[in-house]
């Protein structure tokens, strides 16, 4: 195993000493491993090609419709509720 040093403030170190039965090295190893899994998962889920395709699809859907006016439609439905 490799050695990694971690600095903590005095208050944290004092509390750690009071809890001497806790395996702090193991706690830190687990926390680091979990953070690594989390970050790797994030990088796998972001696929640049998929993002570009989704962006293009969104742009196509944004094009205005000449036959349908969203403002008029909203007003129509609001009037129907009254």
MOPAC internal coordinates of N, CA, C and O (Angstrom, degrees):
PM7 1SCF
backbone

  N    0.0000 0     0.00 0     0.00 0    0    0    0
  C    1.4581 1     0.00 0     0.00 0    1    0    0
  C    1.5176 1   110.00 1     0.00 0    2    1    0
  O    1.2310 1   121.80 1   -29.72 1    3    2    1
  N    1.3085 1   114.16 1   150.28 1    3    2    1
  C    1.4621 1   120.90 1   176.83 1    5    3    2
  C    1.5271 1   109.48 1   -90.04 1    6    5    3
  O    1.2310 1   121.03 1   -19.89 1    7    6    5
  N    1.3264 1   115.64 1   160.11 1    7    6    5
  C    1.4637 1   121.40 1   179.07 1    9    7    6
  C    1.5177 1   108.91 1  -105.88 1   10    9    7
  O    1.2310 1   120.89 1   -47.70 1   11   10    9
  N    1.3393 1   115.91 1   132.30 1   11   10    9
  C    1.4648 1   122.80 1   175.87 1   13   11   10
  C    1.5153 1   107.06 1  -127.30 1   14   13   11
  O    1.2310 1   120.23 1   -46.56 1   15   14   13
  N    1.3211 1   117.17 1   133.44 1   15   14   13
  C    1.4638 1   121.08 1   178.41 1   17   15   14
  C    1.5185 1   109.97 1   -98.55 1   18   17   15
  O    1.2310 1   121.13 1   -37.00 1   19   18   17
  N    1.3228 1   115.45 1   143.00 1   19   18   17
  C    1.4516 1   121.73 1   178.50 1   21   19   18
  C    1.5142 1   108.16 1  -129.21 1   22   21   19
  O    1.2310 1   120.73 1   -48.03 1   23   22   21
  N    1.3118 1   116.20 1   131.97 1   23   22   21
  C    1.4607 1   119.81 1   177.08 1   25   23   22
  C    1.5184 1   109.52 1   -98.50 1   26   25   23
  O    1.2310 1   120.96 1   -45.00 1   27   26   25
  N    1.3305 1   115.77 1   135.00 1   27   26   25
  C    1.4572 1   122.27 1   175.06 1   29   27   26
  C    1.5237 1   107.94 1  -131.02 1   30   29   27
  O    1.2310 1   121.06 1   -21.96 1   31   30   29
  N    1.3363 1   115.57 1   158.04 1   31   30   29
  C    1.4612 1   117.04 1  -179.85 1   33   31   30
  C    1.5332 1   110.08 1   -74.96 1   34   33   31
  O    1.2310 1   120.75 1   -12.70 1   35   34   33
  N    1.3147 1   116.17 1   167.30 1   35   34   33
  C    1.4614 1   122.46 1  -174.03 1   37   35   34
  C    1.5210 1   112.22 1   -59.66 1   38   37   35
  O    1.2310 1   119.98 1   140.33 1   39   38   37
  N    1.3180 1   117.63 1   -39.67 1   39   38   37
  C    1.4583 1   120.81 1  -178.59 1   41   39   38
  C    1.5362 1   110.71 1   -61.98 1   42   41   39
  O    1.2310 1   120.50 1   136.93 1   43   42   41
  N    1.3173 1   116.65 1   -43.07 1   43   42   41
  C    1.4612 1   120.41 1   179.17 1   45   43   42
  C    1.5289 1   109.69 1   -65.62 1   46   45   43
  O    1.2310 1   120.54 1   136.38 1   47   46   45
  N    1.3070 1   116.57 1   -43.62 1   47   46   45
  C    1.4751 1   120.38 1  -179.62 1   49   47   46
  C    1.5281 1   110.67 1   -62.02 1   50   49   47
  O    1.2310 1   120.17 1   138.71 1   51   50   49
  N    1.3187 1   117.27 1   -41.29 1   51   50   49
  C    1.4709 1   120.42 1   178.40 1   53   51   50
  C    1.5294 1   110.92 1   -62.74 1   54   53   51
  O    1.2310 1   120.22 1   138.51 1   55   54   53
  N    1.3348 1   117.19 1   -41.49 1   55   54   53
  C    1.4618 1   120.36 1   178.74 1   57   55   54
  C    1.5283 1   110.86 1   -66.96 1   58   57   55
  O    1.2310 1   120.74 1   143.51 1   59   58   57
  N    1.3240 1   116.19 1   -36.49 1   59   58   57
  C    1.4612 1   119.79 1   177.55 1   61   59   58
  C    1.5298 1   110.42 1   -63.58 1   62   61   59
  O    1.2310 1   120.36 1   140.24 1   63   62   61
  N    1.3275 1   116.91 1   -39.76 1   63   62   61
  C    1.4660 1   120.53 1   179.10 1   65   63   62
  C    1.5215 1   111.17 1   -62.96 1   66   65   63
  O    1.2310 1   120.92 1   142.34 1   67   66   65
  N    1.3503 1   115.85 1   -37.66 1   67   66   65
  C    1.4658 1   119.45 1   179.55 1   69   67   66
  C    1.5266 1   111.31 1   -66.62 1   70   69   67
  O    1.2310 1   120.60 1   152.88 1   71   70   69
  N    1.3135 1   116.47 1   -27.12 1   71   70   69
  C    1.4629 1   121.84 1   179.14 1   73   71   70
  C    1.5326 1   109.44 1  -104.26 1   74   73   71
  O    1.2310 1   120.86 1  -125.49 1   75   74   73
  N    1.3087 1   115.95 1    54.51 1   75   74   73
  C    1.4610 1   122.11 1  -173.65 1   77   75   74
  C    1.5365 1   113.08 1   -63.58 1   78   77   75
  O    1.2310 1   119.90 1   159.41 1   79   78   77
  N    1.3174 1   117.80 1   -20.59 1   79   78   77
  C    1.4588 1   120.03 1  -179.31 1   81   79   78
  C    1.5293 1   112.89 1   -76.08 1   82   81   79
  O    1.2310 1   120.15 1   169.44 1   83   82   81
  N    1.3302 1   117.33 1   -10.56 1   83   82   81
  C    1.4601 1   121.93 1   179.66 1   85   83   82
  C    1.5264 1   109.24 1   -83.42 1   86   85   83
  O    1.2310 1   120.63 1   -45.32 1   87   86   85
  N    1.3216 1   116.41 1   134.68 1   87   86   85
  C    1.4589 1   121.61 1   177.55 1   89   87   86
  C    1.5337 1   108.02 1   -85.54 1   90   89   87
  O    1.2310 1   120.92 1   -92.08 1   91   90   89
  N    1.3314 1   115.84 1    87.92 1   91   90   89
  C    1.4620 1   121.38 1  -174.51 1   93   91   90
  C    1.5228 1   112.09 1   -63.27 1   94   93   91
  O    1.2310 1   120.08 1   145.85 1   95   94   93
  N    1.3087 1   117.46 1   -34.15 1   95   94   93
  C    1.4673 1   120.30 1   178.33 1   97   95   94
  C    1.5200 1   110.47 1   -61.15 1   98   97   95
  O    1.2310 1   120.83 1   136.50 1   99   98   97
  N    1.3393 1   116.03 1   -43.50 1   99   98   97
  C    1.4596 1   119.95 1  -179.93 1  101   99   98
  C    1.5324 1   110.83 1   -67.37 1  102  101   99
  O    1.2310 1   120.44 1   140.50 1  103  102  101
  N    1.3134 1   116.76 1   -39.50 1  103  102  101
  C    1.4765 1   121.06 1   178.13 1  105  103  102
  C    1.5256 1   109.69 1   -59.55 1  106  105  103
  O    1.2310 1   120.57 1   134.42 1  107  106  105
  N    1.3178 1   116.52 1   -45.58 1  107  106  105
  C    1.4670 1   120.85 1  -178.95 1  109  107  106
  C    1.5240 1   110.52 1   -67.81 1  110  109  107
  O    1.2310 1   119.69 1   139.14 1  111  110  109
  N    1.3484 1   118.20 1   -40.86 1  111  110  109
  C    1.4648 1   121.00 1   177.21 1  113  111  110
  C    1.5187 1   111.14 1   -58.95 1  114  113  111
  O    1.2310 1   120.66 1   134.74 1  115  114  113
  N    1.3305 1   116.35 1   -45.26 1  115  114  113
  C    1.4667 1   120.55 1   179.94 1  117  115  114
  C    1.5344 1   111.36 1   -64.01 1  118  117  115
  O    1.2310 1   120.64 1   137.46 1  119  118  117
  N    1.3249 1   116.39 1   -42.54 1  119  118  117
  C    1.4626 1   120.10 1  -179.77 1  121  119  118
  C    1.5263 1   110.77 1   -63.81 1  122  121  119
  O    1.2310 1   120.32 1   138.92 1  123  122  121
  N    1.3197 1   116.99 1   -41.08 1  123  122  121
  C    1.4629 1   120.68 1   178.63 1  125  123  122
  C    1.5250 1   111.04 1   -65.82 1  126  125  123
  O    1.2310 1   120.39 1   136.40 1  127  126  125
  N    1.3257 1   116.86 1   -43.60 1  127  126  125
  C    1.4639 1   120.37 1  -179.96 1  129  127  126
  C    1.5256 1   110.50 1   -62.91 1  130  129  127
  O    1.2310 1   120.09 1   138.67 1  131  130  129
  N    1.3253 1   117.43 1   -41.33 1  131  130  129
  C    1.4690 1   121.22 1   179.19 1  133  131  130
  C    1.5243 1   111.05 1   -64.51 1  134  133  131
  O    1.2310 1   120.35 1   138.01 1  135  134  133
  N    1.3238 1   116.93 1   -41.99 1  135  134  133
  C    1.4691 1   120.59 1   179.11 1  137  135  134
  C    1.5284 1   110.25 1   -64.57 1  138  137  135
  O    1.2310 1   120.17 1   140.25 1  139  138  137
  N    1.3070 1   117.28 1   -39.75 1  139  138  137
  C    1.4674 1   120.89 1   178.30 1  141  139  138
  C    1.5280 1   109.93 1   -62.94 1  142  141  139
  O    1.2310 1   120.00 1   134.39 1  143  142  141
  N    1.3433 1   117.60 1   -45.61 1  143  142  141
  C    1.4672 1   120.47 1   177.72 1  145  143  142
  C    1.5281 1   111.04 1   -59.84 1  146  145  143
  O    1.2310 1   120.72 1   137.24 1  147  146  145
  N    1.3173 1   116.23 1   -42.76 1  147  146  145
  C    1.4666 1   121.24 1   179.81 1  149  147  146
  C    1.5249 1   111.47 1   -61.10 1  150  149  147
  O    1.2310 1   120.28 1   132.37 1  151  150  149
  N    1.3151 1   117.06 1   -47.63 1  151  150  149
  C    1.4678 1   121.28 1  -178.74 1  153  151  150
  C    1.5246 1   111.73 1   -67.56 1  154  153  151
  O    1.2310 1   120.35 1   140.76 1  155  154  153
  N    1.3401 1   116.94 1   -39.24 1  155  154  153
  C    1.4552 1   119.53 1   178.04 1  157  155  154
  C    1.5213 1   110.97 1   -65.95 1  158  157  155
  O    1.2310 1   120.71 1   143.64 1  159  158  157
  N    1.3112 1   116.24 1   -36.36 1  159  158  157
  C    1.4606 1   120.45 1   177.98 1  161  159  158
  C    1.5262 1   110.72 1   -63.79 1  162  161  159
  O    1.2310 1   120.33 1   138.99 1  163  162  161
  N    1.3140 1   116.98 1   -41.01 1  163  162  161
  C    1.4670 1   121.21 1   177.91 1  165  163  162
  C    1.5186 1   110.94 1   -60.70 1  166  165  163
  O    1.2310 1   120.36 1   135.47 1  167  166  165
  N    1.3191 1   116.92 1   -44.53 1  167  166  165
  C    1.4593 1   120.10 1  -176.27 1  169  167  166
  C    1.5244 1   111.49 1   -69.39 1  170  169  167
  O    1.2310 1   119.74 1   150.94 1  171  170  169
  N    1.3401 1   118.11 1   -29.06 1  171  170  169
  C    1.4648 1   120.61 1   178.10 1  173  171  170
  C    1.5151 1   111.60 1   -73.49 1  174  173  171
  O    1.2310 1   120.17 1   148.10 1  175  174  173
  N    1.3216 1   117.28 1   -31.90 1  175  174  173
  C    1.4561 1   119.74 1  -174.50 1  177  175  174
  C    1.5210 1   112.72 1   -78.94 1  178  177  175
  O    1.2310 1   119.77 1   162.43 1  179  178  177
  N    1.3177 1   118.04 1   -17.57 1  179  178  177
  C    1.4614 1   120.52 1  -179.45 1  181  179  178
  C    1.5205 1   108.46 1   -95.48 1  182  181  179
  O    1.2310 1   121.02 1   -77.95 1  183  182  181
  N    1.3117 1   115.66 1   102.05 1  183  182  181
  C    1.4478 1   122.59 1   179.04 1  185  183  182
  C    1.5216 1   107.55 1  -104.92 1  186  185  183
  O    1.2310 1   120.08 1   -65.19 1  187  186  185
  N    1.3006 1   117.45 1   114.81 1  187  186  185
  C    1.4580 1   122.38 1  -174.15 1  189  187  186
  C    1.5342 1   112.57 1   -57.74 1  190  189  187
  O    1.2310 1   120.07 1   137.66 1  191  190  189
  N    1.3127 1   117.47 1   -42.34 1  191  190  189
  C    1.4660 1   120.63 1  -179.44 1  193  191  190
  C    1.5270 1   110.88 1   -62.91 1  194  193  191
  O    1.2310 1   120.42 1   137.50 1  195  194  193
  N    1.3253 1   116.79 1   -42.50 1  195  194  193
  C    1.4660 1   120.45 1   178.63 1  197  195  194
  C    1.5251 1   110.94 1   -63.63 1  198  197  195
  O    1.2310 1   120.70 1   140.91 1  199  198  197
  N    1.3138 1   116.27 1   -39.09 1  199  198  197
  C    1.4646 1   119.70 1   178.67 1  201  199  198
  C    1.5259 1   111.16 1   -64.42 1  202  201  199
  O    1.2310 1   120.34 1   138.49 1  203  202  201
  N    1.3172 1   116.96 1   -41.51 1  203  202  201
  C    1.4654 1   120.37 1   179.13 1  205  203  202
  C    1.5235 1   111.08 1   -64.46 1  206  205  203
  O    1.2310 1   120.37 1   137.79 1  207  206  205
  N    1.3387 1   116.90 1   -42.21 1  207  206  205
  C    1.4610 1   120.25 1   178.56 1  209  207  206
  C    1.5253 1   111.18 1   -64.08 1  210  209  207
  O    1.2310 1   120.31 1   138.20 1  211  210  209
  N    1.3229 1   117.01 1   -41.80 1  211  210  209
  C    1.4641 1   120.85 1   178.73 1  213  211  210
  C    1.5226 1   110.84 1   -64.18 1  214  213  211
  O    1.2310 1   120.70 1   141.05 1  215  214  213
  N    1.3193 1   116.27 1   -38.95 1  215  214  213
  C    1.4656 1   120.71 1   178.57 1  217  215  214
  C    1.5287 1   110.86 1   -63.52 1  218  217  215
  O    1.2310 1   120.43 1   136.40 1  219  218  217
  N    1.3219 1   116.78 1   -43.60 1  219  218  217
  C    1.4619 1   120.38 1   178.96 1  221  219  218
  C    1.5293 1   110.90 1   -64.27 1  222  221  219
  O    1.2310 1   120.65 1   139.21 1  223  222  221
  N    1.3175 1   116.37 1   -40.79 1  223  222  221
  C    1.4547 1   120.51 1   179.35 1  225  223  222
  C    1.5303 1   110.40 1   -63.26 1  226  225  223
  O    1.2310 1   120.73 1   137.95 1  227  226  225
  N    1.3080 1   116.20 1   -42.05 1  227  226  225
  C    1.4661 1   120.96 1   178.42 1  229  227  226
  C    1.5197 1   110.56 1   -61.82 1  230  229  227
  O    1.2310 1   120.39 1   136.74 1  231  230  229
  N    1.3172 1   116.86 1   -43.26 1  231  230  229
  C    1.4655 1   120.78 1   178.77 1  233  231  230
  C    1.5281 1   111.25 1   -61.53 1  234  233  231
  O    1.2310 1   120.19 1   140.11 1  235  234  233
  N    1.3288 1   117.24 1   -39.89 1  235  234  233
  C    1.4680 1   120.47 1   178.54 1  237  235  234
  C    1.5232 1   111.06 1   -64.84 1  238  237  235
  O    1.2310 1   120.60 1   141.04 1  239  238  237
  N    1.3238 1   116.47 1   -38.96 1  239  238  237
  C    1.4601 1   120.00 1  -178.88 1  241  239  238
  C    1.5255 1   112.04 1   -71.56 1  242  241  239
  O    1.2310 1   120.07 1   156.57 1  243  242  241
  N    1.3182 1   117.47 1   -23.43 1  243  242  241
  C    1.4599 1   121.25 1  -178.61 1  245  243  242
  C    1.5273 1   113.02 1   -74.96 1  246  245  243
  O    1.2310 1   120.07 1   162.27 1  247  246  245
  N    1.2899 1   117.48 1   -17.73 1  247  246  245
  C    1.4586 1   119.78 1  -178.14 1  249  247  246
  C    1.5245 1   109.51 1   -54.74 1  250  249  247
  O    1.2310 1   121.04 1   -41.75 1  251  250  249
  N    1.3176 1   115.61 1   138.25 1  251  250  249
  C    1.4574 1   119.16 1  -175.90 1  253  251  250
  C    1.5210 1   111.07 1   -73.59 1  254  253  251
  O    1.2310 1   121.72 1   -29.61 1  255  254  253
  N    1.3052 1   114.32 1   150.39 1  255  254  253
  C    1.4605 1   121.19 1   177.06 1  257  255  254
  C    1.5222 1   107.54 1   -98.41 1  258  257  255
  O    1.2310 1   120.94 1   -46.88 1  259  258  257
  N    1.2977 1   115.80 1   133.12 1  259  258  257
  C    1.4639 1   119.10 1  -178.84 1  261  259  258
  C    1.5156 1   111.56 1   -79.99 1  262  261  259
  O    1.2310 1   120.30 1   157.71 1  263  262  261
  N    1.3273 1   117.04 1   -22.29 1  263  262  261
  C    1.4530 1   120.24 1  -176.88 1  265  263  262
  C    1.5180 1   113.04 1   -95.82 1  266  265  263
  O    1.2310 1   119.26 1   166.86 1  267  266  265
  N    1.3004 1   119.02 1   -13.14 1  267  266  265
  C    1.4621 1   120.90 1  -173.84 1  269  267  266
  C    1.5129 1   109.73 1  -127.46 1  270  269  267
  O    1.2310 1   120.66 1   -49.57 1  271  270  269
  N    1.3236 1   116.34 1   130.43 1  271  270  269
  C    1.4611 1   122.01 1  -179.46 1  273  271  270
  C    1.5251 1   107.58 1  -115.52 1  274  273  271
  O    1.2310 1   120.68 1   -66.44 1  275  274  273
  N    1.3195 1   116.30 1   113.56 1  275  274  273
  C    1.4613 1   120.08 1  -175.86 1  277  275  274
  C    1.5243 1   111.98 1   -63.11 1  278  277  275
  O    1.2310 1   119.79 1   142.98 1  279  278  277
  N    1.3196 1   118.01 1   -37.02 1  279  278  277
  C    1.4573 1   121.02 1  -179.59 1  281  279  278
  C    1.5260 1   110.66 1   -62.83 1  282  281  279
  O    1.2310 1   120.82 1   135.03 1  283  282  281
  N    1.3166 1   116.03 1   -44.97 1  283  282  281
  C    1.4657 1   119.68 1   178.59 1  285  283  282
  C    1.5255 1   111.20 1   -64.03 1  286  285  283
  O    1.2310 1   120.43 1   140.84 1  287  286  285
  N    1.2968 1   116.79 1   -39.16 1  287  286  285
  C    1.4673 1   121.05 1  -179.97 1  289  287  286
  C    1.5260 1   110.80 1   -63.59 1  290  289  287
  O    1.2310 1   120.55 1   136.10 1  291  290  289
  N    1.3173 1   116.56 1   -43.90 1  291  290  289
  C    1.4721 1   120.80 1   178.66 1  293  291  290
  C    1.5197 1   110.10 1   -62.28 1  294  293  291
  O    1.2310 1   120.10 1   134.98 1  295  294  293
  N    1.3203 1   117.42 1   -45.02 1  295  294  293
  C    1.4672 1   121.18 1   179.25 1  297  295  294
  C    1.5276 1   110.64 1   -61.02 1  298  297  295
  O    1.2310 1   120.51 1   138.36 1  299  298  297
  N    1.3257 1   116.63 1   -41.64 1  299  298  297
  C    1.4572 1   121.24 1   179.82 1  301  299  298
  C    1.5291 1   110.83 1   -59.19 1  302  301  299
  O    1.2310 1   120.12 1   133.22 1  303  302  301
  N    1.3190 1   117.38 1   -46.78 1  303  302  301
  C    1.4570 1   121.15 1  -178.44 1  305  303  302
  C    1.5188 1   112.10 1   -70.85 1  306  305  303
  O    1.2310 1   120.35 1   146.54 1  307  306  305
  N    1.3233 1   116.93 1   -33.46 1  307  306  305
  C    1.4790 1   119.25 1   176.49 1  309  307  306
  C    1.5192 1   110.40 1   -66.50 1  310  309  307
  O    1.2310 1   120.35 1   139.35 1  311  310  309
  N    1.3180 1   116.94 1   -40.65 1  311  310  309
  C    1.4601 1   121.10 1   177.80 1  313  311  310
  C    1.5336 1   110.69 1   -63.92 1  314  313  311
  O    1.2310 1   120.18 1   143.80 1  315  314  313
  N    1.3095 1   117.25 1   -36.20 1  315  314  313
  C    1.4552 1   121.51 1  -178.44 1  317  315  314
  C    1.5394 1   111.30 1   -67.33 1  318  317  315
  O    1.2310 1   120.03 1   153.92 1  319  318  317
  N    1.3133 1   117.55 1   -26.08 1  319  318  317
  C    1.4742 1   121.08 1  -179.55 1  321  319  318
  C    1.5153 1   112.13 1   -76.06 1  322  321  319
  O    1.2310 1   120.05 1   156.14 1  323  322  321
  N    1.3310 1   117.52 1   -23.86 1  323  322  321
  C    1.4697 1   120.53 1  -173.96 1  325  323  322
  C    1.4855 1   112.59 1   -74.23 1  326  325  323
  O    1.2310 1   120.10 1   180.00 1  327  326  325

